[in-house]
Amino acid sequence: MRIKELLQRRKQSTKIAIKYGEESLTYKQWNEKAADLSNRIMAQASPDSRNIALFLPNSISYAVAYFAAAFADKVVVPIGVKAKGPEIVSTLQYCEIDLILTDTNGMDILGEILKDYPYQLCVLLVDDENPRCFHPECGNVEKTDAIGFEGTADDVFLMLHTSGTTSNPKRVMLTHQNLLSNIESNIQSLQLTAQDVTLITLPMHFGYCNTAQFLTHVYLGASIVILGGIFFPKSFLETVQQESVTNFTCVPAALLLLLQYRFSSQYDVSSLRYICFGGSSIPAGQLEQLIHMFPTVGFVQTYGQTEASPRITALLPCDCLKKLGSVGKPIPQVRVQIELEDGTQAKPNQIGEIVVQGPNVMKGYYKREDITKQTIVNGWLHTGDLGYIDPDGYYYLTGRKKNMIISGGINIYPEEIEEILLQHPAIEEACVFAEPDAILNEVPAAKIKVSDRGIDIHALHEYCSQRLASYKVPTQIYIVEELPKTYNGKLKRY
């Protein structure tokens, strides 16, 4: 099976598939709109075009564009709408994009960014029939055939952003089979059915939302409700009540806001079977308070990684109190081990690296065979996360080997921010690190060595804001005399 078949097999269904505000689509209408847009893609895309970018916010348009690309047998490359010009241009060139799907609002943003793009580029608007062509006098971006196409479930379908810098980006290649196996594992783990209704507030281009919510519910022929804007407990609870939502997936920051909301008891949440959460830790005491605040809701602690499509483990409601702090056990079809530095398997309660094996493990990093070989060894995905397994078979996270910062469940890579800082003429050295935050768990901060002590910190924040998505901009920038180095001159992170 291929991802496009999830929607195509429901092309006669008049059931409401997806809702956003006052707008909704049945499965039949969704098929028709995706097919129409797919025809436009085929008419505009160059013959050797494989990868198509999506530059759309959470919306029905995103859902239509996603499956339009699938119908056209293209590889979907989502770009977050909060991304800034250098990030967007870097992705387009690295992923060999010559066609973007967006809407009128997205076009307003892209118009300025793309005026100096050195290759021919076509932009199709989901809400406008007229394509926009940039630089028709230029040639197409050079294609390397780095993915290939066989017309099978082993073809790459989705490329999601992970660590990397604008000059050295990195995308995870997920095949149809990777995604389908994780969908089926997720359904089996939570016993989801066609009667379920999921509420989406996470960005739809995040692996967590893409598989566990968006594609899982299309697979089932269930219903999807999109809640726009920033997460607010009031609008969340109102929507659960109005739409009879049965499951919701979020990051711990949303749960902490929910815990602080005084009027939760005024809403009927009896339809809500599960709240799944992951991406960063939540204090055990606060989680216990939430469980008691919503006694009819099953809280599911999950652990995953983009490279694993992404879900790896789940702590089901029946275990949530007796195993507080655990991320649970592997979901069906997924194998997990704790590996020590010498490559041997750890015993219970021994801390080591979490390694994962299963049909959900990525094909590799796009055009980065060297890093792929370092990450997938003998069929095992080395996550870079540290943890242990207890005598009962439950997994716990204790830290990470990587430099990653997790802010509100979003992965932020220090090297990406450092690269931008070092492009500033007054900055000689930079080190980005995590600072604690009461709501987001961690936020990025930076220490810099400068050539001009009179540099304006406010101007530096503005400089970063113009080049980085808002959540990547350091909340604090500290000027220091020196940055500590290791014995061989590398930055000593702390």
Salt bridges, closest charged atoms under 4 A:
ASP48 OD1 - LYS143 NZ 3.38
ASP73 OD1 - ARG2 NH2 3.54
ASP73 OD1 - LYS4 NZ 3.00
GLU87 OE2 - LYS472 NZ 2.59
GLU96 OE2 - LYS367 NZ 3.03
ASP98 OD2 - LYS143 NZ 2.67
GLU112 OE2 - LYS115 NZ 2.61
ASP128 OD2 - ARG132 NH2 3.30
GLU129 OE1 - ARG40 NE 3.91
ASP155 OD2 - ARG2 NH1 3.04
ASP196 OD1 - ARG273 NH1 2.84
GLU238 OE2 - LYS234 NZ 2.57
GLU243 OE1 - LYS19 NZ 3.13
GLU288 OE2 - HIS292 NE2 3.98
ASP319 OD1 - LYS322 NZ 3.34
GLU339 OE2 - HIS382 NE2 3.85
GLU353 OE1 - HIS382 ND1 3.40
GLU353 OE1 - LYS401 NZ 3.19
GLU369 OE2 - LYS373 NZ 3.35
ASP370 OD1 - ARG368 NE 3.84
ASP390 OD2 - LYS323 NZ 2.76
ASP392 OD2 - LYS323 NZ 2.77
GLU415 OE2 - ARG493 NH2 3.95
GLU416 OE2 - LYS472 NZ 2.77
GLU418 OE2 - ARG493 NH1 2.74
GLU429 OE1 - LYS485 NZ 2.85
GLU442 OE1 - ARG400 NH2 2.88
GLU481 OE2 - ARG453 NH1 3.63
GLU482 OE2 - LYS449 NZ 3.27
